[in-house]
Amino acid sequence: MTKQLISPDGNLKLNFELLDNGTPSYSLIYRGKIAIKPSKMGLELVNDSKSLLNDFIVMDSIESSYNETWKPVWGEVKEIRNNYNELKIVLNQKGLERTLIICFRLFNDGLGFRYEFPTQKNLVYFVIKEERTQFAMANDMIAFWLPGDYDTQEYDYTESRLSEIRNLFDGAVTDNPSQKQFSKTGVQTPLMLKSDDGIYINLHEAALLDYSAMSLDLDDKTFILETHLTPDALGNKGYMQAPCHTPWRTIIVSDDARNILSSKLILNLNEPCNYQDTSWIKPIKYIGVWWDMIIGKGTWAYTDELPSVKLGITDYKAVKPNGKHAANTANVKKYIDFAAKHGFDQVLVEGWNIGWEDWYGKSKDYVFDFVTPYPDFDLEEIRDYAKSKGVRIQMHHETSASIRNYERHMDAAYSFMSENNYNSVKSGYVGKIIPRGEYHYGQWMVNHFNYAVRKAADYKIMVNAHEAVHPTGLHRTFPNLLAQESVRASEYHALGGIKANHSTVLPFTRIMGGPLDYTPGLFETDISKYNPNNNSHVNSTICNQLALYITVYSPLQMAADIPETYEKYMDLFQFIKDVAVDWDDTKILEAEPGRYVTIARKAKGTDNWFIGCVAGEDGHESTLNFDFLEKNKNFKATIYCDAKDAHYKNNPQAYEITRQGITADTELKLKAASGGGYAISLFAE
């Protein structure tokens, strides 16, 4: 049996068929070219001799179409069109009379599909041993990949042929035990691929709820990628109760890399906003007491000693402060003053609560209580001072990966935040998950991350989750999930380094699933100037750092460096002050994964535009035209550009600032250095 589905614009064609043994299979054609070769589908079950793999017959096929326009609470554009043709294949498994529905949604920019399990007599409770969904590539494509891992995406991306992954795998990994459970061809999603004939394919998932995160195992002889779900402590991949469904598997396809970045397919496969009132959810621009500790200039801990009795506020009277604790009242007030002076919304403060010396470097089993400050952090004084300046403090919850402890304290912690004028939290999950044996990307933790976001909404709190599972567009449904880390972010410039092309790969990979808290804006590129014992180097030019505010999408943007450094470069800092964090429109002007990305965004509720370009090792020359601007309107442009001799390694702080008038008819030639970039602000006159 074969069934075909065509995208609304006619460029994509899905073919579904049952193989001779009753195994479901699909393929995808883009403009007459093979995007996905015939690929098997199904699920292997625990303690089930037959599983949901074969012996199916088609009972019914149901086609429908959908076309709507919806408005996100915040985002890259004011409105999003959701237009697809749908095909539901109703399968019955011979002999067992079990029903499986495969739902395909074909958009103009790609395909989403999932498995659905309706209420039925012969399939109620079941345990997944492995999902067996395949993505059969047509050839040995170029891939931008991370090694498979159950706990972290904090790797640099490797660019190679699929056939080369095995030989490069060892050089791309750490000694993380959860990674070692993968074969040497296991990779994470989002996975970005490019064929020699110019077809771009992005593989990921959407709406990850009550299910384990997906990675992919590669057969490097046939170029077939197959799902690899994160296990729990027992090795099982998912516990299901019908009626239920899996997340969507997503395939975004185009012959123009810009269309990959502009796709809203993953968002469209998520459910609409779950909240009636969203007035309390606002994008944030912030600074923070954070970089001090990353570079080793300050510490999270108040003391280098370990209190002799169970931690409590009175115990700290008997210990000696280390003199480097960054989250002290005077330092935080300095940050509040800087934020107020320059129009920032919030100040993040890490290391404010007791216990860091016990957990950080002492005992990885330590758990925090999220309400008890160190003696040198005057909670009331800081709260009232921030309020008087029109600034809010951003809460920090490092959970030490002790999940049940955090859930036990969550109501108290969020109540504490509400009482003290905190409306956003940066949560952290550093370390191995407690209880042992669970992983950051397993079903158990996926459920926790989503529970934490929904619980925060009860208290009108926005969430920035670090060390969390990769995002899958859930910010449409839960828009208080402002951003996540889940990436090798800017802190690694001081903790081992980041490749110069990293920022040109991120839009095609990590950011496909949702906003990123990347912490850009690092102006001092020589970390030894902060800490003589740290010889790290920021592998980008200073103008590349400005461009990240545009190319790394987030409604939560940090100016990550310290105030003293920004005060040396107030001419450059002006762009960070000016740049918006919420947008009415976005134009992808240029894009090639691993090489360059140039994006223009229109600030929410204004006629002002901001442009950012980031380049990899080879640099990039742009010929920009501004035909996206409103006709017959004049704009005042400030252009922040690499100097002619700039280079991310040996001359990263060389820059030029020019100003000129711009209209829709203007053409502008600009050059980004190796690891460089440029940023432009366009203010309507």
N, C-alpha and C positions, 0 to 999 in steps of 0.2 A: 504494500500500500504506500503510495506517495502523495504528499500534499504540499502545495506551494503557497507562499505568502509574498506579496510585493509591498515595498515601502511606499508611503504616500507620494513620493516624487518619482518612483519607478526605478531608482538607481540601485536598490538592494533587492536581492531575491533570496528568500529562505526556502530550502527544500527539506521536508521531513519525510522519513521513510522508516518502515520496519524491515530490518534485515531478515534473512531466511529463518533464523532461530528466534525471531520475535524480539530482537534487541532494538530499542529506539535509536535513531540516528538522525543527524541534521547536517546541513552544509549551508554555506553562505557565499553568494556571488555579488561582487561589487562592480557595476558598470562592465559586465562581461568577463571580469577577472575573478579568479578563485581567491576569496578571502580566507575561508575555512573549508578545508576538504571534508568529506563525509566523516563524522565524528560520533562515537558511541556515547550513549547516555544511560544513567541508572544509578542505583545505590546498592551497596553491599551491606547486609544487616548482620548483626551479632546473633549467634545461635540460630541461624536460619539457613537451612540447606539450599534454599532456592534464591533468596534475596530478591531485590527489585531490579533485575538486570535483563531478563529475557523471558521468552514464552508469553509475550504480550500479544493481544489482538486489539485492533482499534474498534471501540464501541461507538465513538461519535467524534466529530470535529466541528468546532463552533468558531465562526469568524465574526469579527466586529471591528469597528473603527472608532477612534476617539480623537477629538480636537478641542482643546481648551486653551485659554490664556490665564495664568495665575500670577499673583504678585507676592514675591518673597518678603519676609519681614525685613530683611537686609540682604545685600547681595551685590553681584557684579553688574546686574541689569535691573531695570525697574519692573519689567514683565518677562515672563517665560512662557513660550508656547510649548504645549504638550500635545503632540500630534503623532499618532501611531496606528498601525493596523495590527489586530490581535488574532492569533490562532490558538485555540485550546484543543489539544488532542486528549481525548478520554480513552485511557487504556485499561484493559482488564487482563489480569494474569491467569492464564489457563490453569485449571486444577485447584488453584487456591482462591479464586474469585476475589482477588484484591484489586482495588481501583487506584490507579495513579493518573493524575492529570499533569501534562506538560503544557505550560502556558508560555507562548512566544509573543513578544511585542516588538514589532519591527518599525523603527523610526527612520527618518531620512539620514541620520548620522550613525545608525548602528542597531544592534539587536540586544534585547534583554530576554532572559527566559528563566523559569524556575519550576520546581517540582511542587505539586499541590496534592495533599492527602485529605480527601473529603471524609466526613463521618461515614463509617462503614462497620460492618460486623466482623470482618476478618483481618482488619488492620487498625488496631487501636493504640496500644503502646508498643513502641519498637525502638531499638537501639542501632545507631548507624556505626558500622565498622569502618566504612570509607565511602565517600561519594566518588562515583566513577565517570564523571563528566569529562569529556575530551574536547580539546581544541587542536585540531590537526592543521598545522601550518602547511602552506603550499610549497615552501622551499626553506632553505637555510637563511633565515632572516637575520638582520642585525637586531640585537636586543639590548635594552638598557635595563639592567637587572641588579637585584639584591639577592644574596644567598638566602636560602630557606632558613627560617628561624621561627620558633614559637613565642619568643619573648621580646624581640627588638627589631626595629628597622633602622637602627642607628649605624648604618654602614654607608660608605661611599658607593655610588653606582659604578658598575663596570659596563663598558660598551664592548660588545663582541658579537660574533656570529653565534647562533644557537649551538652549532657544532663545537665551538671553542669553550663553552661554559665549563665542561668537565676539567679541562686543563688549567683553567684560570680560577677554579673554585677555591682551592686552598689559600690562594693569595688574597681572596676577598672576604675571608671569615676571621672570626676571633675564636677563643676557646670556650665560647658559650655552650654549655652542655645541651641546651635545647636545640641549638643549631645542628649538633652532631647526629641527631636522629634523622636528618635528611640524607638522601643520597647526594652525590656530588653533582647532581643536575637539578636540585631543588631550588626554586626561585619564588620570590614573593610577588604579590600584586599590590598596586597596579604595575603591570608589565607593559612596557612600550616596545613595539616592534616596527621594523621598516624593511620592506622588500627591495630588491634591486630595481624593480620596475616602478618604484615610487608609491607603493601602497603602504599607508600607515595604519597600524592596528594596535588598539589599546585594550588589554584584558583586565577586568577587575570584577567587583561585586557591588551590589546596591542593597540597601535596607537590611543590614546585618543585625538581626534580632533573634535571640534565643537559639543560637546556632554557632558553631565554631567558625573561626575565620579561615578563609581559603588561601592556600599557597598552591603551587603547581610543580609537579614532577615532569621532567622532560625525558622523552626517549630521543636521544640525540642521533639515532640512526634514521628514524622515521619522521622526526620533528613533530611528534605528537605530545602535547602538554595535557596532563591529567590532574584533576583536583586532588589536593592533599590537605585534608582538614586537620586542625590542631586537636590533639587528643587531650583527655583528662588524665587524672592520676591513675586510672585503671586501664588507660589505652583506648577507651571508647571515644568516638568522635561526635556523638550527638544523641540526646535523649528526646524522643518525640512522642507526642500524643495527638492523634487526629481528633478534630480537624486542625491542620497546620500546614505550613509550607516552608520551603527553604528560602534563603535570600536569592535575589536575582543574580544570575551570571551575566556579565556585560561584555559586549564586543563593540567597540567604537571604531569605525572604519572611514578613511578618506584618502584621497590622493593629494590633499593639501594639509600640511601639518597644522595650519592655523585653525582648520575646522575641528581638529582633535581638541584643541584648547577651548574652543567656543562651545563645545558640546554641553548640553544640559541633560543628557540621557540619564545619567546616574541620579541626578536630583529628581527627574520626572518619574523614576521608578520607586521613589519613596512616597509614603503617604503624606497628605496635606498636614498643615500645622495642627498639632494636638491641643493647642491652647486657644481659648476664646479671647483672652486679654493678653496682648503682647506689648502693651505700651511701656512696660518696664524693661524691655529688652533693647539695649542701645549699644552700637559699636563703640569701641574704646581705643583711645590712643594713650599710652602710658609709658612711664619710666619706672626704674625700680632699683631697690637695694638687692642686687643679684650679681652683676658683673664683678663687683668687688670680690666676691667669694670665688667665682669661677676662675679668675686670674690669680687667686692666692693672695690678694691684697688684704682681704679681711676673712672672717670665718663666720659660719652659721652658728657655731657653738659659743656660748658665753664664757666657758672655762675649758681648760685642757684637762682638768681633773674629773674624776668620776665620783659623784656624791656617794657616801658610804651607806646610805639607806635609800629606800625607795623614793624616787624622785617626787618632789613636791616643792612649792615655792619657798618654803622655809629652809629647805636643805641648802639652797644656794647662798645662805648667809655664812656658811662654814667653808665655802670654797673660794679660791682666788680667781677673779676675772682675768682673762687672757690679754685684755687690752686691744684685741683685734676684732671683737664682736661687732659686726657691721650694723645689726638691727638695733642700734641704741637710739634713744630719744633725740639727741642732738643731730645725729646723722640723718635720721628719717625726716626731721623738720627741715633740714637743708634740702632734701629731695622734694619735699612738699613746696618749699619756696620756689624751687626751680620749675616745678610743674605748673604752679600758679602763674608765674611770670611769663611762661611760654605757651600757655593755653592747653596743657595736657589734662586729661580727664582724671587719671588715677596714678597712684604710686604703689607698685608691688613691693612688699617687704617680706623677704625670706629670712628665716632664722629668728623669728620673733618669739617662738614658743619653746618651752623647756624640753630638754631631752636630747639635743643634737650630739652632745659629747658622748652620750651613752650609746646612741645608734650609729652615728657617723664615725666609722673607723674603730668602734669599740665592740658593739654587739648588734649584729644585723637582725636580731629578734626583738629589738626595742620597739615599743609602740607609743605613739603620742596621744595626748588627750584633746588637742585642738582648741583649748580655751585658756591655758595658763601661760602668761607671758614671762619672759626672763625679767630679773630685777631691774635691768637698765632700759627696759622698754615700757614706758609709762603709757599704758593703753588709753586711759581717759584723756591725758594731755594731748597725745597724738591725734586721737579721734576728734577732739574739739578744735585743735589747731587746723587740721585738714579741712574741717567743715567751715571754719572761718575764712579759709582761703579759696573755697569753692572747689576743693579737690577731695576725692574719695580714696581710701586705702584699699588696695586689692589684697584679699586674704590669701595666705598660702597654707595648704594642707599637704604636707608630706606624710603619706600613709605608712611608709616603710614597708609597703606591699603586704601589710597585715590587714586583710580585707574585712574579716569579721569584726576586728577591733574598730575599723573605720565605720562600718555600718552600725555598730552599737552606739557610737558617739555622734552619728550624723545629725540627728535631730538637735542634740545639744549644741553641736558645732554651728549648724545653720541658724539656730535661734540666737546664739551668741553673735553671729555676724549681723543679723537683722537688728539686734539691740544696739550694735555699735556702728551702724551706718556703713557696713560693707555690703556691696551688692554683686560682687564677682569673686570667684575663687580660682586660683591655680592649684590643681590637685596633682600630686606626684605619686608614682608607684615604683620607686627605685628598688631593685633587688628581686630575689626570687619570691614568688608568691607564697604567702602563708595562708592556708595550709600547704605544706610541701606537696609537690607533685602536680599542682595546677600550674597552668601557664597563662601569660598575659593575654594570649589570643584564643584561648579555649572558650567553650560555651559558657562555662561557669563564670569566667571573668567578663565575657561579653555582656552577660546579664547584669553583673555588678556595675559596669560602666554605665549602662543605660538606666539602671535603677538610680544611680547617683545623680544623673542629669534630671530625671523626673522628680526625684526628691528635692533637688535644689529649686525646681520650678515652684514647688509648694511654698517656698520662702522668697520667691521672686529674686533668685540668685542665678547669675550667669556663670558658665563653667568653661575653664581652659584646662583641658586634661592632658597631662604629660605621661609618657610611658604607657599610653593607652593603645588599644587595638587600632589598626588602620581605619580611617574614616570611610564611610560608604554612603554619604549623602543624607545622613539622619538629621542634619541641621535643618532640613526642610520641615520635618515632623516636630523636632524639638529645637527651636531656634535659640534657646538659651545655651545650647552647645555652641559657643562662639568660635572656638578653635581647639585644635589639638596639636601636640608635638608629633610623636610617632615618626620621627625622622632624625637624621644626623643634622642637627640644627647648628646655629651660629656658635654656640658654646664650644663646639669642637675645633674652632679656630684656635682656642687656647688649650685644647685637651687632646692633641694628636693630629690635628689638621683636617682640612677639607680640600678636595680637588677644585681646581679653578673652574671646571666646567659644571660643577654641582648645581649651581643655580640655573643653568640652562636645561637641566634634566628634570628638576623638581616640578615644573608646571605640567609635564607630560606623565608624571608618575604620581608621587605622593599627593599633589594638589588636586588630581582628578577626583579624589574621593571627598574632598572638603577642605575648609580653610586651615591654614598652618600658622602656628605661633613660632615663627622662625627667628625672632629677636634680631632684626637687622640694625643698621646704623652704627657699626663699629668704625670709628674714625681713627683711633690709634692702632696701627697695624703691627707695631713691634711690641709684643706683650712684655718683653723684658724691661721696657720702660716703666711698667707698673710693678713688676716683680722680677728682680734680677735672677731668680731661680727658675724662671719660666721662659724658655727660649722660643716659644711658639710664635707663629706669624699668621696674620689674617691674609688668606690667599685670595684677595680681591683688591681692586683699587677702591679708593674712597668714593668715587662716583658710581661704581658698581653697587656699593652699599646703599646709596640713595635710590637707585633704580629698583632695588628689591621691594620697596614700599609699593611698587606698582606690579612688578612681575610675580611676586609671591603674594597671592591673594589672601587677605584676611581682614575681617572686621575688627580684629584685635591686633594692633600694631604697637610694638615697643621701640623706643629709642634706647638701645641696649647699653650704650657706653655710659661713662660717668660724667656728671655735670662739668667737672673741671676740664675735661677734654673738649666737650662741646663749646665751652666758652672760648676756646682757641680758634674755633672754626665757625663763628656765628654766621658768616656769609653762606656756608654750606648748610648749616643747621636750619636756615630759613626754609629750605625745601621740606624738611621733616615737620616744621611747624605748619606749613601751608597745606601739605598733602592731606587729602580726605581719607576716610576709612569706610565710607559707604558710597555706593555708586548708582547712577541712573542708567549708564550705558558703558559698554566695554567693546573696544575694537582690537582684535589681534592683527597687528600691522605686519609683523614678520615672525617667522618661527621655524626652527630646525632643531630637533632634539640634540643636545650635546654641543651645539654650536652657538646659537643666539636666540633670543626671544625679545620682541619689542611689542609693547602693549600700551594702548591709550585708554584712559578711563575718564568718564564725565562725573564730576562730584554731585552727590545727591542734592537735588533742589536748586542747582545753580547752572550757569552756562560755562563753568570753568572746567578745563581738562588738565590731566596730568599724564605724562608719557614716561615710560621707563624702558631702557634697553640693557640687557645683560649679555655678555659675551664670554665664550670659553677661551681655551688656550690660544686659539688662532686669531682672536680679536674679531671685529666685524665692522664693515662699512655700510652705512645706511643711506639710502636716498628716500627721504620721507616726503610724502605729499600729505596735505591736510584736508583732503576732500571730505572727510567725515565731519568737519566743522560746519556750523551754520553759515549759509551763504550771506554775503553782504554784512558780515559782522567782523569787527576788528578785535584782535587779541594781543595782549601784551605778554610776550614770552620771556621767561628767564631760563637759560640753557646752562646746565651744570654738566661739564664734559671733561673727559680725560684730556690732560695735556698731551702734546705730540710725543713727548718722551716718557709717558706714563707706562708702567708695567706692574702687574700685581706682585712680582717678586722683588724687583730692585728699585722701583719708583712709584709705589702705590698711592702716595698722597699728592701727586702732581695733578692739578686740575685747573680748569679755566671756567669762568662764569661770564656769559655774554647776554645781552638783552636786545630784543628786536621786535618789531611788529610782525604778526602772522595773520594771514587770512586763509580761506579755503583754497585759494589758488597758489599758495606758497609751496615751493619745493626746497628742501633743506638737505644738505649732505653733512653727515656726522660720522665720526670714527670712534669706535670703542677699542681700547687697548686690549692686550692679552689679559684675560681675567678682569676686564674692565666694563665700562658701560657709560650711560648718560641718563640724565633725568631732565625733564622739561615741565615747567608750570606754565599754563596758558590761562590768563585771566581776561574775561570778556570786558571790553571797554564800553 
